[in-house]
Amino acid sequence: MATPVLETHSTSPRDLFDYPRDRLYLDSATFGLPPKATIRALRNALDGWQSGSARWAEDWDREGETCRELLASMIGAGARDVSLQPAVSVASGVVATAIPDGGEVLLAEGDFTSVTYPFLTAAETGRIRWRAAPLERLAESVTAATAMVAVSVVHSSDGRLADLEAIRQACDTHDARLYVDASQSLGMLPLDVLAPRVDYMAVAGYKWLCCPRGTAWFYVHPDLHHEPWPVTASWRGGDDPYGRFYGVELGLADDAARFDVGLAWHPWVGARHSLETLAPIDPSTRFRIGHDAACRFASKLDLPDPPAGIVPVKVRSTEAALQVLEAEGIRVSGRAGKLRLAFHLYNTADEAEQAATVVRPFRV
């Protein structure tokens, strides 16, 4: 029998979502739930597609420009410094081109492959080198040979938090660039790219930003717009994207938009409404709600408070635990041999206690 979902007050951000009534959804690290406005917008877009009445540019493609501005405001950046991407891995591939020949990229051990694979494949060509270090020792592992550090702000499998301030200081000491993946943090954990002076940042929209999959953003420091090679160059990255589709004269935008790729239209229609739902909510409020629930869950299992919304739990059998949780109407995920619970602004402390009751017998 499914675990009951408790009602919330009308002032709760949860009211902005059609939270499922037959389950507890504690898996935002896999994909975030869409706001009500997002679903309405997607249905309208599909109706326009089905009827043939939609205008591709005005109704769909230009939504990306609004998303560019909204995301920029959420990270304390200018819209000219943000590019529209389909996935973090694409942005990582572009960032890899900014490493000079023979340069070294320093990675965190066990980081998500959308961060690491593009650099590893670049190293396969012999153009660059790579080295990995434990996340907790990343800052002290930067050397004079390091051209770039690439790291997730929050580790995907267990929620560990990178010390961006320390890593930034080490990069400054050794004249290295800093590239971060904010996919498991932005939307829940506040991030100002200017605070640790991030050089490059990518974020997938479908997790804590509650956007459709196929939406991602790539921040480029304003001094570095021309440092990476625009290997994904397309008409969307042109200086006149809606005015010139043909020709052999290269005319890319002079800002981060030069890295734009052609948009999968409908996901960006939905993304606009997801960001418009989240952006007005104070970042500290978004963090507090999810973090309070995560800490309540952790306390019930005598685990340390997590730094963000992800709580890993070591259990005797991940598969068995997942089966029981699913039967109880509780959606979580398994990563790196552990249960992974992820609490967002639509979750409550009472739900955390309910989940802890079911998880407790499986703990090692």
C-alpha positions as CSV (number, residue, x, y, z in Angstrom):
1,M,0.0,0.0,0.0
2,A,1.4,3.4,-0.9
3,T,2.6,5.7,1.8
4,P,0.1,8.6,2.2
5,V,1.2,12.0,1.2
6,L,0.5,14.7,3.7
7,E,-1.3,17.9,2.8
8,T,0.6,21.2,2.7
9,H,-0.4,24.8,3.4
10,S,-1.5,27.0,0.6
11,T,1.6,29.2,1.0
12,S,3.9,26.3,0.4
13,P,6.0,26.2,-2.9
14,R,4.7,22.7,-3.2
15,D,1.4,24.1,-4.3
16,L,3.2,25.2,-7.5
17,F,3.5,21.5,-8.4
18,D,1.1,18.6,-9.0
19,Y,2.9,16.5,-6.4
20,P,1.9,12.9,-6.8
21,R,-0.7,11.7,-4.3
22,D,0.1,8.0,-4.5
23,R,3.8,8.2,-3.7
24,L,6.6,10.1,-2.0
25,Y,9.0,11.4,-4.6
26,L,12.5,11.6,-3.2
27,D,14.5,11.4,-6.3
28,S,15.1,14.9,-7.7
29,A,18.8,14.0,-8.2
30,T,17.5,11.8,-11.1
31,F,14.9,14.2,-12.4
32,G,13.0,17.0,-10.8
33,L,9.2,17.2,-10.9
34,P,7.7,19.8,-13.3
35,P,5.7,22.8,-12.0
36,K,2.0,23.0,-13.0
37,A,2.8,25.9,-15.4
38,T,5.4,23.8,-17.2
39,I,3.0,21.0,-18.0
40,R,0.4,23.5,-19.2
41,A,2.9,25.1,-21.5
42,L,4.1,21.8,-22.9
43,R,0.5,20.8,-23.6
44,N,-0.1,24.0,-25.5
45,A,3.1,23.5,-27.5
46,L,2.0,20.0,-28.5
47,D,-1.4,21.3,-29.5
48,G,0.3,23.9,-31.7
49,W,2.4,21.3,-33.2
50,Q,-0.5,18.9,-33.8
51,S,-2.6,21.6,-35.4
52,G,0.2,23.1,-37.5
53,S,-0.7,26.5,-36.1
54,A,2.5,27.2,-34.1
55,R,5.2,29.6,-35.3
56,W,8.5,27.8,-34.7
57,A,10.5,30.9,-33.9
58,E,8.1,33.1,-32.0
59,D,6.3,30.4,-30.1
60,W,9.1,27.9,-29.4
61,D,12.7,28.8,-30.3
62,R,12.7,32.3,-28.8
63,E,11.7,30.8,-25.5
64,G,15.4,29.9,-25.2
65,E,16.3,33.6,-25.0
66,T,14.0,34.0,-22.0
67,C,15.6,30.9,-20.4
68,R,19.0,32.4,-21.0
69,E,18.0,35.6,-19.1
70,L,16.3,33.7,-16.3
71,L,19.2,31.3,-15.7
72,A,21.7,34.2,-15.8
73,S,19.8,35.9,-13.1
74,M,19.8,32.8,-10.9
75,I,23.7,32.6,-11.0
76,G,24.5,36.3,-10.8
77,A,25.7,36.5,-14.4
78,G,24.8,38.5,-17.4
79,A,22.7,37.0,-20.2
80,R,25.6,37.6,-22.7
81,D,27.7,35.1,-20.7
82,V,25.3,32.2,-20.9
83,S,24.9,29.7,-23.8
84,L,22.0,27.3,-24.5
85,Q,23.0,23.6,-24.6
86,P,21.3,20.3,-24.9
87,A,23.4,18.5,-22.2
88,V,26.3,19.1,-19.8
89,S,28.5,16.7,-21.8
90,V,28.3,19.0,-24.8
91,A,29.4,22.0,-22.8
92,S,32.3,19.8,-21.3
93,G,33.4,19.0,-24.8
94,V,33.6,22.7,-25.7
95,V,35.5,23.5,-22.4
96,A,38.0,20.8,-23.2
97,T,39.0,22.7,-26.3
98,A,40.2,25.6,-24.1
99,I,43.0,23.5,-22.6
100,P,46.2,24.3,-24.4
101,D,48.1,21.5,-26.2
102,G,50.0,19.5,-23.6
103,G,48.0,21.0,-20.7
104,E,46.6,19.0,-17.8
105,V,43.1,18.8,-16.5
106,L,42.6,17.8,-12.9
107,L,39.4,15.7,-12.3
108,A,37.7,14.5,-9.1
109,E,37.9,10.8,-8.6
110,G,34.5,9.1,-9.3
111,D,32.9,12.3,-10.8
112,F,30.0,12.0,-13.2
113,T,31.0,11.0,-16.7
114,S,29.4,14.0,-18.4
115,V,32.1,15.9,-16.7
116,T,35.0,13.5,-17.1
117,Y,34.5,11.7,-20.5
118,P,34.9,14.7,-22.8
119,F,38.3,15.4,-21.2
120,L,39.3,11.7,-21.3
121,T,38.5,11.4,-24.9
122,A,40.5,14.6,-25.6
123,A,43.4,13.0,-23.8
124,E,43.0,9.9,-26.1
125,T,44.1,12.1,-29.0
126,G,47.3,13.0,-27.1
127,R,46.5,16.7,-27.2
128,I,46.0,17.1,-23.4
129,R,46.7,15.1,-20.2
130,W,44.5,14.3,-17.2
131,R,45.0,13.4,-13.6
132,A,42.4,12.6,-10.9
133,A,42.5,13.2,-7.1
134,P,40.0,12.7,-4.3
135,L,37.3,15.4,-4.1
136,E,38.4,16.4,-0.6
137,R,42.0,16.9,-1.8
138,L,41.3,18.5,-5.1
139,A,42.5,22.0,-4.1
140,E,45.9,20.7,-2.7
141,S,46.4,18.6,-5.8
142,V,46.5,21.6,-8.2
143,T,50.1,22.1,-9.5
144,A,51.9,24.3,-11.9
145,A,51.2,21.7,-14.6
146,T,47.4,22.0,-14.1
147,A,45.7,24.0,-16.8
148,M,42.1,23.4,-15.7
149,V,40.2,21.8,-12.8
150,A,36.8,20.3,-13.7
151,V,34.5,19.2,-10.9
152,S,30.9,18.8,-9.9
153,V,29.7,21.3,-7.2
154,V,27.7,18.5,-5.6
155,H,28.8,14.9,-6.2
156,S,26.0,13.0,-8.0
157,S,26.2,9.7,-6.0
158,D,26.6,10.8,-2.4
159,G,26.0,14.6,-2.2
160,R,29.5,15.6,-1.2
161,L,30.2,19.3,-1.7
162,A,33.3,20.6,-3.5
163,D,35.2,23.4,-1.7
164,L,35.0,25.9,-4.6
165,E,36.7,28.7,-2.7
166,A,39.7,26.6,-1.9
167,I,39.9,25.2,-5.4
168,R,39.6,28.7,-6.9
169,Q,42.5,29.9,-4.7
170,A,44.6,27.0,-5.8
171,C,43.7,27.7,-9.5
172,D,44.7,31.4,-9.0
173,T,48.0,30.3,-7.5
174,H,48.8,28.1,-10.5
175,D,47.1,30.1,-13.2
176,A,44.5,27.4,-14.0
177,R,40.9,27.6,-15.1
178,L,38.0,26.4,-13.1
179,Y,35.1,24.5,-14.7
180,V,32.1,23.3,-12.6
181,D,29.1,21.2,-13.2
182,A,26.1,22.6,-11.1
183,S,23.6,20.0,-12.2
184,Q,23.2,18.5,-8.7
185,S,23.1,21.9,-6.9
186,L,21.6,24.8,-8.9
187,G,17.9,25.1,-8.2
188,M,18.3,23.9,-4.6
189,L,21.8,25.1,-3.5
190,P,22.4,28.8,-4.1
191,L,25.3,29.5,-6.5
192,D,26.8,32.8,-7.5
193,V,29.4,32.2,-10.2
194,L,31.1,35.4,-9.3
195,A,31.7,34.5,-5.7
196,P,34.3,31.8,-6.3
197,R,35.0,33.4,-9.8
198,V,34.0,30.3,-11.8
199,D,35.5,30.4,-15.3
200,Y,33.1,28.0,-16.9
201,M,29.9,26.4,-15.6
202,A,27.4,23.9,-17.0
203,V,24.1,22.8,-15.5
204,A,21.5,20.3,-16.7
205,G,17.9,21.6,-16.4
206,Y,16.1,18.4,-15.7
207,K,17.2,17.8,-12.1
208,W,16.9,20.5,-9.4
209,L,15.8,23.2,-11.9
210,C,12.7,21.0,-12.7
211,C,12.9,21.6,-16.4
212,P,12.4,19.0,-19.2
213,R,15.4,17.0,-20.3
214,G,17.2,18.4,-23.2
215,T,17.8,21.8,-21.6
216,A,21.2,22.8,-20.2
217,W,23.2,26.0,-19.8
218,F,26.8,26.9,-20.3
219,Y,28.2,29.9,-18.4
220,V,31.4,31.4,-19.8
221,H,33.3,34.2,-17.9
222,P,33.0,37.4,-19.9
223,D,36.8,37.5,-20.4
224,L,36.8,34.1,-21.9
225,H,34.1,34.1,-24.7
226,H,36.8,33.5,-27.3
227,E,38.9,31.0,-25.5
228,P,37.1,27.7,-26.2
229,W,36.8,26.6,-29.8
230,P,33.1,26.6,-30.9
231,V,33.2,23.1,-32.1
232,T,29.4,22.8,-32.1
233,A,28.9,26.0,-34.2
234,S,25.5,26.2,-35.8
235,W,23.1,28.8,-37.1
236,R,21.8,29.2,-33.5
237,G,25.1,30.6,-32.5
238,G,25.3,33.1,-35.2
239,D,25.3,36.9,-34.8
240,D,22.0,37.0,-36.6
241,P,20.4,33.6,-35.9
242,Y,17.0,34.4,-37.3
243,G,18.2,36.4,-40.3
244,R,20.9,34.2,-41.9
245,F,20.6,30.4,-42.4
246,Y,22.9,29.9,-45.5
247,G,26.4,30.8,-46.6
248,V,30.1,30.1,-46.2
249,E,31.0,33.2,-44.3
250,L,31.5,32.6,-40.6
251,G,29.5,35.0,-38.5
252,L,29.2,33.8,-34.9
253,A,27.9,35.9,-32.0
254,D,30.6,37.8,-30.1
255,D,29.4,36.5,-26.7
256,A,28.6,33.2,-25.1
257,A,25.7,32.7,-27.5
258,R,28.4,31.7,-30.1
259,F,28.3,28.3,-28.4
260,D,24.5,27.8,-28.8
261,V,23.3,24.8,-30.6
262,G,19.9,24.2,-32.3
263,L,17.2,23.9,-29.6
264,A,14.9,21.0,-29.1
265,W,11.9,23.4,-29.1
266,H,9.4,21.9,-26.7
267,P,11.7,21.3,-23.8
268,W,12.7,25.0,-23.9
269,V,9.1,26.0,-23.8
270,G,8.7,24.0,-20.6
271,A,12.0,25.2,-19.2
272,R,10.9,28.8,-19.4
273,H,8.0,28.1,-17.1
274,S,10.0,26.0,-14.7
275,L,12.6,28.7,-14.3
276,E,9.8,31.3,-13.9
277,T,8.4,29.2,-11.1
278,L,11.7,28.7,-9.2
279,A,13.4,32.0,-9.8
280,P,11.0,34.2,-7.7
281,I,11.5,31.9,-4.7
282,D,14.3,33.2,-2.6
283,P,17.4,30.9,-3.0
284,S,17.7,30.5,0.8
285,T,14.1,29.4,1.0
286,R,14.6,26.8,-1.8
287,F,17.6,25.5,0.1
288,R,16.1,25.5,3.5
289,I,13.0,23.5,2.6
290,G,14.9,20.7,0.9
291,H,17.8,20.8,3.3
292,D,15.5,20.6,6.4
293,A,13.8,17.5,5.0
294,A,17.2,15.9,4.1
295,C,18.5,16.6,7.6
296,R,15.3,15.2,9.2
297,F,15.8,12.0,7.3
298,A,19.5,11.8,8.2
299,S,18.8,12.4,11.9
300,K,16.3,9.6,12.0
301,L,19.0,7.2,10.8
302,D,21.8,8.7,12.9
303,L,23.6,10.0,9.8
304,P,25.4,13.3,9.6
305,D,23.6,16.3,8.2
306,P,24.1,16.4,4.4
307,P,25.6,19.6,2.9
308,A,22.8,19.8,0.3
309,G,19.7,17.7,-0.6
310,I,21.3,14.3,-1.3
311,V,21.5,11.7,1.4
312,P,23.3,8.4,0.7
313,V,22.5,5.3,2.8
314,K,24.5,2.1,2.9
315,V,22.2,-0.9,3.0
316,R,22.5,-4.7,3.0
317,S,20.9,-5.0,-0.5
318,T,20.2,-2.0,-2.6
319,E,18.0,-4.0,-4.9
320,A,15.9,-5.4,-2.1
321,A,15.5,-2.0,-0.4
322,L,14.5,-0.3,-3.7
323,Q,11.8,-3.0,-4.3
324,V,10.3,-2.5,-0.8
325,L,10.4,1.3,-1.1
326,E,8.7,1.2,-4.5
327,A,6.0,-1.1,-3.1
328,E,5.5,1.4,-0.3
329,G,5.1,4.2,-2.9
330,I,8.5,5.8,-2.2
331,R,10.6,6.7,-5.2
332,V,14.4,6.9,-4.5
333,S,17.4,5.7,-6.6
334,G,20.4,3.5,-6.1
335,R,23.9,4.8,-6.9
336,A,27.4,3.4,-6.2
337,G,26.0,0.5,-4.1
338,K,23.9,2.8,-1.8
339,L,20.4,4.2,-1.7
340,R,20.3,7.8,-2.8
341,L,17.5,10.0,-1.5
342,A,17.2,13.5,-2.8
343,F,15.0,16.1,-1.1
344,H,13.7,19.3,-2.9
345,L,11.5,22.2,-2.1
346,Y,8.3,20.1,-2.7
347,N,9.3,17.6,0.0
348,T,8.5,17.8,3.7
349,A,10.1,16.8,7.0
350,D,7.2,14.5,7.7
351,E,7.8,12.7,4.4
352,A,11.5,12.3,5.4
353,E,10.4,10.6,8.6
354,Q,8.1,8.2,6.7
355,A,11.0,7.3,4.3
356,A,13.4,6.8,7.2
357,T,11.0,4.3,8.9
358,V,11.0,2.2,5.7
359,V,14.7,2.5,5.1
360,R,15.9,1.8,8.7
361,P,15.6,-2.0,8.6
362,F,17.9,-2.2,5.6
363,R,20.7,-0.2,7.0
364,V,24.1,-1.8,7.5
